[in-house]
Amino acid sequence: MIGADLSKAPIYNALRGQSAGSSFLIAKVDNIERLYSYRHVDVFPFYIAVGLGKDELLAHWRQSSMLIGTAALLINMLFLIFAGKLVRQIRIRDRLDNKLQDYSEQLRQHNLGLQIIAHTDKLTNLANRHRFDDMLTQEFKRAQRGHTPLSLILMDLDFFKQFNDHYGHPAGDACLRSTAQVLATLIVRAGDLAARFGGEEFVILLPNTDNKGAMAVADRVRKTVEGLGLPHRHSPFGVVTASLGVATMVERGSFITALDLVEQADKHLYSAKRDGRNRVNGNDIAM
């Protein structure tokens, strides 16, 4: 290249008027793009220029980029694999959670069913004696705290032994179910409870009900039972009837127990029987 005219070459134009610098230029002699760095020699009229091909210059960077890109790709693939496994685990956990919730709901329903069975009289489908005892204790304490009246009605079917002896126990069971249906139809207020007390006896718990209201409920029950018109050959009324005793706890300063309320209602029940049956007897009890 000695003696060649480079005055029109791109590098010469880039050198002109500058003491040092660098830039990408395409060489005239071989048309290859290079990064040229140049500098004017201080004490001589010379320029020194060094060119490094673009491919050669970027080779290390490309190699590093390939390594970094490959590593990044592998890391992304690992993340995708882990993410896929995580998604599968989440789906499995969600399915297990759903199954667990279903089992829990089934168990709750089963327990609720067992609780209902445990608190229900099998023959009449009314509350049983155990349920009544629990509710009486709760309502008695609530009435004491709130100073509200609490009424209790004991009911007994008249001459029921004679009914069973004459018509048979299946007919007696049917009579008890019909009576229970009367109570289930009439005792519908929230908080009230109708239960089978034992044998042919039934009990009605009426929270926040005074004696006058309880007597009215008891008489309505008596009339409805009589109105069923179930034949009873050994009854002076000719049909199945009921006697009822009512006791009401009201605030008067003295203290009684829940058992006292039951016993008082029982006394009124037997007084109703002594007075001729098919009637309602009762009065207030001081609290």
VOPAGU-2260 file (C-alpha; in pm, 1 decimal, decimal comma):
REM VOPAGU-2260
SITE   aa  ch    i         X         Y         Z
SITE  MET   A    0       0,0       0,0       0,0
SITE  ILE   A    1     311,0     228,6       7,4
SITE  GLY   A    2     260,1     511,4    -234,3
SITE  ALA   A    3    -114,6     462,5    -255,7
SITE  ASP   A    4    -330,1     774,5    -255,0
SITE  LEU   A    5    -558,5     770,1      47,9
SITE  SER   A    6    -658,9    1131,6      30,6
SITE  LYS   A    7   -1010,6    1042,4     -68,2
SITE  ALA   A    8   -1047,5     751,1     169,6
SITE  PRO   A    9   -1300,9     780,2     454,4
SITE  ILE   A   10   -1031,0     748,0     716,0
SITE  TYR   A   11    -837,2    1042,1     579,2
SITE  ASN   A   12   -1147,2    1261,0     588,2
SITE  ALA   A   13   -1209,4    1151,6     945,9
SITE  LEU   A   14    -850,8    1235,4    1043,1
SITE  ARG   A   15    -849,6    1579,3     890,4
SITE  GLY   A   16    -852,0    1860,3    1145,7
SITE  GLN   A   17    -847,9    1625,8    1449,1
SITE  SER   A   18    -556,4    1526,0    1666,9
SITE  ALA   A   19    -723,7    1203,4    1791,8
SITE  GLY   A   20   -1050,4    1013,3    1775,2
SITE  SER   A   21   -1228,5     694,1    1682,1
SITE  SER   A   22   -1519,3     590,0    1458,6
SITE  PHE   A   23   -1662,5     308,0    1251,8
SITE  LEU   A   24   -1545,7     340,4     890,4
SITE  ILE   A   25   -1550,5     126,9     578,9
SITE  ALA   A   26   -1200,6      82,7     437,9
SITE  LYS   A   27   -1156,2     177,2      73,5
SITE  VAL   A   28    -908,4     -95,3      -1,0
SITE  ASP   A   29   -1120,6    -394,9     109,2
SITE  ASN   A   30   -1465,1    -247,9     188,8
SITE  ILE   A   31   -1460,4    -393,2     542,4
SITE  GLU   A   32   -1613,1    -195,2     827,1
SITE  ARG   A   33   -1376,7    -145,9    1116,0
SITE  LEU   A   34   -1355,4      56,8    1431,9
SITE  TYR   A   35   -1063,5     290,3    1373,1
SITE  SER   A   36    -872,8     472,2    1646,9
SITE  TYR   A   37    -632,3     740,4    1528,4
SITE  ARG   A   38    -392,0     994,8    1670,5
SITE  HIS   A   39    -157,3    1263,8    1533,0
SITE  VAL   A   40     205,0    1212,9    1628,7
SITE  ASP   A   41     312,2    1526,3    1810,7
SITE  VAL   A   42     659,7    1590,1    1660,4
SITE  PHE   A   43     609,5    1433,7    1319,0
SITE  PRO   A   44     365,9    1494,3    1034,8
SITE  PHE   A   45     218,0    1149,2    1078,5
SITE  TYR   A   46    -112,5    1000,0    1176,3
SITE  ILE   A   47    -126,8     655,6    1323,2
SITE  ALA   A   48    -458,4     468,5    1275,7
SITE  VAL   A   49    -543,2     121,7    1399,2
SITE  GLY   A   50    -852,9     -57,5    1274,5
SITE  LEU   A   51   -1021,6    -357,4    1428,7
SITE  GLY   A   52   -1286,7    -542,7    1229,1
SITE  LYS   A   53   -1639,0    -522,7    1358,6
SITE  ASP   A   54   -1679,1    -901,3    1368,1
SITE  GLU   A   55   -1349,4    -940,5    1548,7
SITE  LEU   A   56   -1440,0    -660,4    1786,0
SITE  LEU   A   57   -1778,7    -808,5    1871,7
SITE  ALA   A   58   -1670,2   -1172,0    1878,5
SITE  HIS   A   59   -1611,7   -1179,0    2255,6
SITE  TRP   A   60   -1934,0    -991,6    2318,6
SITE  ARG   A   61   -2125,5   -1231,0    2096,2
SITE  GLN   A   62   -1971,1   -1527,2    2271,9
SITE  SER   A   63   -2064,8   -1381,4    2611,2
SITE  SER   A   64   -2411,0   -1296,7    2482,5
SITE  MET   A   65   -2459,2   -1652,1    2359,4
SITE  LEU   A   66   -2353,1   -1789,9    2696,8
SITE  ILE   A   67   -2571,3   -1543,4    2885,1
SITE  GLY   A   68   -2864,2   -1603,9    2650,3
SITE  THR   A   69   -2827,9   -1981,2    2681,8
SITE  ALA   A   70   -2808,5   -1952,9    3058,6
SITE  ALA   A   71   -3110,6   -1723,7    3062,7
SITE  LEU   A   72   -3300,7   -1967,5    2839,8
SITE  LEU   A   73   -3214,8   -2257,9    3068,2
SITE  ILE   A   74   -3317,6   -2055,4    3372,7
SITE  ASN   A   75   -3646,6   -1964,2    3204,4
SITE  MET   A   76   -3704,3   -2328,7    3116,5
SITE  LEU   A   77   -3639,4   -2425,5    3479,2
SITE  PHE   A   78   -3878,4   -2153,2    3592,8
SITE  LEU   A   79   -4140,8   -2281,9    3347,7
SITE  ILE   A   80   -4093,1   -2636,7    3475,6
SITE  PHE   A   81   -4118,9   -2523,3    3836,5
SITE  ALA   A   82   -4414,9   -2300,3    3751,6
SITE  GLY   A   83   -4588,1   -2592,3    3581,3
SITE  LYS   A   84   -4528,4   -2811,6    3885,1
SITE  LEU   A   85   -4647,0   -2531,1    4112,5
SITE  VAL   A   86   -4964,4   -2485,7    3906,6
SITE  ARG   A   87   -5028,1   -2861,1    3921,0
SITE  GLN   A   88   -4970,7   -2860,6    4296,7
SITE  ILE   A   89   -5207,2   -2565,0    4336,4
SITE  ARG   A   90   -5471,6   -2744,1    4127,8
SITE  ILE   A   91   -5425,0   -3061,7    4330,2
SITE  ARG   A   92   -5448,9   -2861,1    4653,1
SITE  ASP   A   93   -5761,7   -2684,7    4526,6
SITE  ARG   A   94   -5919,9   -3019,7    4438,1
SITE  LEU   A   95   -5826,9   -3155,4    4779,4
SITE  ASP   A   96   -5961,2   -2839,9    4945,9
SITE  ASN   A   97   -6286,8   -2874,8    4752,8
SITE  LYS   A   98   -6312,5   -3239,9    4848,6
SITE  LEU   A   99   -6233,4   -3152,4    5208,5
SITE  GLN   A  100   -6501,3   -2883,7    5206,1
SITE  ASP   A  101   -6747,8   -3130,6    5055,7
SITE  TYR   A  102   -6658,8   -3388,8    5319,7
SITE  SER   A  103   -6683,0   -3123,7    5590,6
SITE  GLU   A  104   -7024,9   -3015,1    5465,2
SITE  GLN   A  105   -7138,0   -3378,5    5445,5
SITE  LEU   A  106   -7004,9   -3436,5    5796,1
SITE  ARG   A  107   -7178,4   -3121,3    5919,0
SITE  GLN   A  108   -7503,4   -3231,7    5758,2
SITE  HIS   A  109   -7454,1   -3580,0    5901,2
SITE  ASN   A  110   -7386,9   -3439,4    6247,8
SITE  LEU   A  111   -7684,0   -3208,4    6210,7
SITE  GLY   A  112   -7894,3   -3506,5    6112,5
SITE  LEU   A  113   -7766,4   -3701,2    6410,0
SITE  GLN   A  114   -7838,4   -3406,1    6637,0
SITE  ILE   A  115   -8190,3   -3379,6    6499,1
SITE  ILE   A  116   -8239,3   -3753,5    6548,1
SITE  ALA   A  117   -8099,5   -3729,0    6901,0
SITE  HIS   A  118   -8343,5   -3446,6    6982,3
SITE  THR   A  119   -8649,5   -3585,3    6803,0
SITE  ASP   A  120   -8910,7   -3830,1    6926,7
SITE  LYS   A  121   -8920,5   -4113,7    6675,3
SITE  LEU   A  122   -9293,6   -4177,0    6694,0
SITE  THR   A  123   -9429,3   -3819,7    6682,7
SITE  ASN   A  124   -9139,7   -3627,2    6519,4
SITE  LEU   A  125   -9172,3   -3366,5    6794,6
SITE  ALA   A  126   -8882,4   -3271,9    7019,8
SITE  ASN   A  127   -8803,1   -3541,2    7274,4
SITE  ARG   A  128   -8772,3   -3514,6    7651,8
SITE  HIS   A  129   -8396,5   -3452,1    7634,6
SITE  ARG   A  130   -8445,1   -3158,1    7399,1
SITE  PHE   A  131   -8719,6   -3018,3    7620,2
SITE  ASP   A  132   -8500,3   -3038,7    7931,7
SITE  ASP   A  133   -8221,2   -2847,3    7755,9
SITE  MET   A  134   -8455,6   -2577,1    7626,9
SITE  LEU   A  135   -8632,0   -2541,1    7962,5
SITE  THR   A  136   -8298,7   -2477,2    8136,0
SITE  GLN   A  137   -8197,4   -2218,2    7875,3
SITE  GLU   A  138   -8530,9   -2036,8    7866,8
SITE  PHE   A  139   -8563,1   -2038,5    8246,8
SITE  LYS   A  140   -8223,8   -1864,6    8283,1
SITE  ARG   A  141   -8310,0   -1620,7    8005,4
SITE  ALA   A  142   -8641,1   -1533,8    8170,8
SITE  GLN   A  143   -8464,9   -1473,2    8502,1
SITE  ARG   A  144   -8206,2   -1243,7    8341,6
SITE  GLY   A  145   -8456,4   -1050,6    8134,6
SITE  HIS   A  146   -8737,4   -1053,2    8394,5
SITE  THR   A  147   -8978,6   -1186,5    8131,0
SITE  PRO   A  148   -9261,7   -1438,4    8180,3
SITE  LEU   A  149   -9215,6   -1804,1    8090,6
SITE  SER   A  150   -9513,3   -2037,5    8051,0
SITE  LEU   A  151   -9528,4   -2415,1    8040,8
SITE  ILE   A  152   -9820,6   -2638,1    7939,8
SITE  LEU   A  153   -9843,9   -3006,7    8027,2
SITE  MET   A  154  -10099,6   -3204,6    7826,1
SITE  ASP   A  155  -10226,7   -3557,2    7877,1
SITE  LEU   A  156  -10468,1   -3750,8    7653,3
SITE  ASP   A  157  -10774,5   -3854,2    7850,5
SITE  PHE   A  158  -10839,3   -4225,5    7912,6
SITE  PHE   A  159  -10554,2   -4319,2    7680,9
SITE  LYS   A  160  -10490,4   -4656,8    7847,9
SITE  GLN   A  161  -10847,8   -4758,1    7777,2
SITE  PHE   A  162  -10802,6   -4634,3    7418,3
SITE  ASN   A  163  -10496,5   -4857,8    7374,8
SITE  ASP   A  164  -10666,5   -5155,7    7536,1
SITE  HIS   A  165  -10972,5   -5127,3    7314,2
SITE  TYR   A  166  -10829,2   -5015,4    6978,8
SITE  GLY   A  167  -10477,2   -5162,0    7006,9
SITE  HIS   A  168  -10132,7   -5007,7    7022,2
SITE  PRO   A  169  -10104,9   -4930,1    6647,9
SITE  ALA   A  170  -10419,4   -4717,8    6679,3
SITE  GLY   A  171  -10273,7   -4563,4    6993,2
SITE  ASP   A  172   -9955,9   -4469,8    6804,2
SITE  ALA   A  173  -10165,9   -4317,8    6527,1
SITE  CYS   A  174  -10356,7   -4117,1    6788,0
SITE  LEU   A  175  -10029,5   -3984,8    6933,3
SITE  ARG   A  176   -9907,2   -3886,4    6586,2
SITE  SER   A  177  -10233,1   -3701,6    6515,5
SITE  THR   A  178  -10202,9   -3516,2    6845,2
SITE  ALA   A  179   -9841,5   -3429,5    6769,4
SITE  GLN   A  180   -9950,9   -3292,3    6431,8
SITE  VAL   A  181  -10194,3   -3061,5    6612,4
SITE  LEU   A  182   -9909,5   -2926,4    6827,0
SITE  ALA   A  183   -9675,8   -2890,8    6527,7
SITE  THR   A  184   -9946,8   -2690,9    6348,7
SITE  LEU   A  185  -10038,6   -2463,7    6639,4
SITE  ILE   A  186   -9699,2   -2408,7    6807,5
SITE  VAL   A  187   -9514,9   -2223,5    6532,5
SITE  ARG   A  188   -9387,4   -1905,3    6698,9
SITE  ALA   A  189   -9009,6   -1870,8    6698,0
SITE  GLY   A  190   -8869,8   -1982,5    7033,6
SITE  ASP   A  191   -9175,2   -2190,3    7129,8
SITE  LEU   A  192   -9127,1   -2563,3    7169,8
SITE  ALA   A  193   -9366,8   -2858,3    7158,9
SITE  ALA   A  194   -9226,6   -3190,7    7281,4
SITE  ARG   A  195   -9333,5   -3537,0    7381,0
SITE  PHE   A  196   -9295,5   -3556,0    7756,6
SITE  GLY   A  197   -9348,0   -3929,2    7783,7
SITE  GLY   A  198   -9617,2   -4184,3    7703,9
SITE  GLU   A  199   -9933,6   -3993,7    7613,5
SITE  GLU   A  200   -9807,9   -3670,8    7775,4
SITE  PHE   A  201   -9693,0   -3366,9    7578,4
SITE  VAL   A  202   -9535,8   -3041,3    7690,7
SITE  ILE   A  203   -9534,5   -2693,0    7542,0
SITE  LEU   A  204   -9275,0   -2429,0    7634,6
SITE  LEU   A  205   -9376,7   -2066,8    7567,5
SITE  PRO   A  206   -9104,4   -1807,5    7638,1
SITE  ASN   A  207   -9209,2   -1447,1    7691,7
SITE  THR   A  208   -9573,2   -1551,2    7728,1
SITE  ASP   A  209   -9791,7   -1452,8    8022,0
SITE  ASN   A  210  -10050,4   -1677,5    8186,5
SITE  LYS   A  211  -10341,5   -1536,9    7991,6
SITE  GLY   A  212  -10168,1   -1605,1    7661,6
SITE  ALA   A  213  -10062,8   -1954,6    7769,5
SITE  MET   A  214  -10417,7   -2038,3    7881,1
SITE  ALA   A  215  -10544,0   -1926,2    7539,4
SITE  VAL   A  216  -10289,4   -2146,5    7360,7
SITE  ALA   A  217  -10375,4   -2443,8    7583,1
SITE  ASP   A  218  -10749,9   -2405,8    7520,8
SITE  ARG   A  219  -10691,0   -2378,2    7145,4
SITE  VAL   A  220  -10490,4   -2703,1    7158,2
SITE  ARG   A  221  -10764,2   -2872,8    7363,4
SITE  LYS   A  222  -11037,3   -2771,5    7119,3
SITE  THR   A  223  -10830,8   -2880,3    6817,5
SITE  VAL   A  224  -10756,5   -3222,6    6966,3
SITE  GLU   A  225  -11125,6   -3270,9    7041,3
SITE  GLY   A  226  -11206,6   -3144,7    6693,0
SITE  LEU   A  227  -11005,2   -3428,4    6537,0
SITE  GLY   A  228  -11302,8   -3646,9    6619,2
SITE  LEU   A  229  -11098,1   -3959,0    6687,0
SITE  PRO   A  230  -11350,4   -4214,9    6821,4
SITE  HIS   A  231  -11300,9   -4321,9    7184,4
SITE  ARG   A  232  -11561,1   -4567,4    7306,0
SITE  HIS   A  233  -11444,3   -4558,1    7668,3
SITE  SER   A  234  -11449,2   -4177,4    7699,9
SITE  PRO   A  235  -11760,6   -3990,4    7820,0
SITE  PHE   A  236  -11696,3   -3744,4    7536,1
SITE  GLY   A  237  -11704,3   -4015,6    7270,9
SITE  VAL   A  238  -11385,0   -3885,2    7108,4
SITE  VAL   A  239  -11021,5   -3843,5    7209,3
SITE  THR   A  240  -10975,6   -3538,2    7431,1
SITE  ALA   A  241  -10694,5   -3384,3    7633,7
SITE  SER   A  242  -10649,6   -3224,5    7975,5
SITE  LEU   A  243  -10395,6   -2948,3    8016,9
SITE  GLY   A  244  -10218,4   -2779,7    8308,0
SITE  VAL   A  245  -10061,7   -2435,9    8270,9
SITE  ALA   A  246   -9795,9   -2271,2    8488,7
SITE  THR   A  247   -9642,2   -1929,8    8426,1
SITE  MET   A  248   -9337,5   -1779,4    8590,7
SITE  VAL   A  249   -9379,0   -1404,6    8648,9
SITE  GLU   A  250   -9172,0   -1147,8    8836,4
SITE  ARG   A  251   -9282,9   -1107,9    9198,4
SITE  GLY   A  252   -8955,3   -1119,2    9392,8
SITE  SER   A  253   -8934,4   -1482,9    9511,7
SITE  PHE   A  254   -8720,4   -1748,0    9340,8
SITE  ILE   A  255   -8824,9   -2085,4    9195,7
SITE  THR   A  256   -8641,6   -2348,9    8990,9
SITE  ALA   A  257   -8728,3   -2480,7    8648,4
SITE  LEU   A  258   -8841,3   -2805,2    8811,1
SITE  ASP   A  259   -9087,7   -2604,7    9020,4
SITE  LEU   A  260   -9245,5   -2476,7    8700,3
SITE  VAL   A  261   -9290,1   -2832,4    8567,9
SITE  GLU   A  262   -9429,3   -2956,3    8899,2
SITE  GLN   A  263   -9677,0   -2669,1    8916,4
SITE  ALA   A  264   -9798,1   -2739,3    8562,2
SITE  ASP   A  265   -9830,1   -3107,4    8655,9
SITE  LYS   A  266  -10044,6   -3018,2    8958,9
SITE  HIS   A  267  -10277,3   -2814,9    8739,9
SITE  LEU   A  268  -10290,8   -3101,4    8489,5
SITE  TYR   A  269  -10410,4   -3344,5    8757,0
SITE  SER   A  270  -10657,1   -3089,2    8891,7
SITE  ALA   A  271  -10799,7   -3064,8    8537,7
SITE  LYS   A  272  -10838,5   -3443,1    8538,0
SITE  ARG   A  273  -11008,4   -3438,2    8877,3
SITE  ASP   A  274  -11244,5   -3168,5    8758,1
SITE  GLY   A  275  -11372,6   -3389,0    8476,9
SITE  ARG   A  276  -11100,8   -3387,5    8207,0
SITE  ASN   A  277  -11111,8   -3216,1    7866,6
SITE  ARG   A  278  -11030,3   -2884,7    8030,9
SITE  VAL   A  279  -10747,1   -2639,6    8107,4
SITE  ASN   A  280  -10637,2   -2541,9    8458,6
SITE  GLY   A  281  -10355,8   -2308,5    8559,2
SITE  ASN   A  282  -10230,0   -1989,8    8724,2
SITE  ASP   A  283   -9915,7   -1778,8    8772,9
SITE  ILE   A  284   -9607,0   -1866,8    8976,8
SITE  ALA   A  285   -9393,3   -1596,0    9140,2
SITE  MET   A  286   -9039,2   -1566,4    9019,5
